[in-house]
Amino acid sequence: MKLIKLLDSTVGQKVIAAATGLSLAGFLLVHMGGNLQIFAGADALNQYAVLLKSSAAILWTARLGLLSLIVLHIVMTVRQSIRNRSQRDRRYAKTNFQRTTRASRSMMLTGLLVLAFVIFHLLHFTGGLILPDAYRQTDAEGRHDVYAMVVVSFSNPLIVLIYLVGILGMSVHLKHAISSALQTLGLAKGGHQSALRKVSPVIAAVIIVGFLAVPLSVTTGLVTVDEPSAGDAAAVESSSGRSLSSDELSVTTAAQTKKDDRR
């Protein structure tokens, strides 16, 4: 009964939205750290992917926990938005609305953009439904070749554009969301308020730069896949039970061309 009252109250909804939002921001930092292992090379990233999937129970517990955070965050923020709209005719609500920043007024819009981006990202890298040939790649050791999948994916200009738009939308959402969540949870009081207002954009910037680094590094040729030797290609084809696709071959050929140009 108390839980229902909490979920139905304005304060309760704000607290839950803030707590789940900060938890999701923390997840983004961890996820970003994993993504940046691409700069350590194919073996490091592919082994990291193996580690993540080493325990199905832990993996699915984490996925369900993350899904619960997302659903709770969406439900609480939507309910707040509906309640705020219904109160907008009151004088104090109008005044508060006028004082909000552009980012604050666009939180629902950027939130929808982030949600669409997350769904696309899951279909792309988790479900393998966007570029299935790239998703099905395996390395010489028979592991899921996440490194090659990322390089093949971000060699596609349309995929890069979608990620840039999604990440930039996430940056606008995070910039306001982090500071707002800290204030809602009472962590931005007194002398700490000014410091936290400065730290929040920094945290958002670190997350955004970290996520932008991967697609931009592939696009600019900083991160490439080495052209496989005949033996390596045969090993990959044997372990996967298929021939390399034209997309995979074109990417590796382009990578080798860039290496030759640098020489």
Buried (B, 14 or more C-beta within 10 A) or exposed (E): EEEEEEBEEEEBBBBBBBBBBBBBBEBBEEBBEBBBBBEEEBBEBBBBBEEEEEEEEEEEEEEEEBEEBBEBBBBBBBBBEEEBEEBEEEEEBEEBBEEBEEBBEBBEEBBEBBBBBBEBBEEBBEEBEBBEBBBBBBBBEEBBBBBBBBBBBBBBEEBBEBBBEBBBBBBBBBBBBBBBBBBBBEEBEEEEEEEBBEBBBEBBEEBBEBBBBBBBBBBEBEBBBEBBEEEEBEBBBEBBEEEBBEBBBEBBEBBBEEEEEEE
